[in-house]
């Protein structure tokens, strides 16, 4: 795992349930909520790594 990955996980780990629960309220199925939460974290990680460059 890279330093960016480690620091991102440390900074966001506490929000994972919140992101999933909010996603679950926005879409109909568990699978869609998981996809939405994953897409959200991917976008956040990309922004995180861009900011750190």
DRENDREN-519274 format. One record per residue (C-alpha): residue number from 1; residue in one letter; z, y, x. Coordinates in pm, whole numbers, plus 50000, padded with zeros to 5 digits. Each point is the difference from the previous one (the first is absolute). Layout:
residues N
nr	rest	w	v	u
NUM	A	Z	Y	X;
...
END
This chain:
residues 53
nr	rest	w	v	u
1	X	50000	50000	50000;
2	X	49914	50345	50133;
3	X	50236	50294	50029;
4	X	49818	50168	49709;
5	X	50055	49694	49783;
6	X	50367	49978	50096;
7	X	50069	50366	49934;
8	X	49807	49993	49671;
9	X	50196	49698	49878;
10	X	50332	50157	50098;
11	X	49909	50322	49818;
12	X	49871	49838	49682;
13	X	50184	49670	49959;
14	X	50249	50147	49755;
15	X	49724	50122	49768;
16	X	49816	49669	49960;
17	X	50177	49903	49677;
18	X	49957	50350	49861;
19	X	49626	49996	50073;
20	X	49959	49658	49840;
21	X	50209	50089	49694;
22	X	49805	50320	49944;
23	X	49675	49808	50044;
24	X	50120	49745	49746;
25	X	50051	50276	49745;
26	X	49650	50137	50057;
27	X	49801	49678	49959;
28	X	50011	49702	49766;
29	X	50040	49698	50223;
30	X	50218	49897	50291;
31	X	49690	49929	50209;
32	X	49860	50349	49939;
33	X	50337	50152	50090;
34	X	50009	49804	50325;
35	X	49647	50115	50084;
36	X	50083	50361	49918;
37	X	50317	49992	50209;
38	X	49811	49843	50289;
39	X	49722	50260	49975;
40	X	50264	50274	49994;
41	X	50167	49869	50315;
42	X	49667	49958	50176;
43	X	49905	50361	49922;
44	X	50344	50118	50113;
45	X	49976	49801	50324;
46	X	49657	50142	50077;
47	X	50129	50353	49941;
48	X	50306	49921	50214;
49	X	49792	49884	50296;
50	X	49761	50297	49970;
51	X	50291	50243	49996;
52	X	50145	49845	50315;
53	X	49682	50040	50205;
END
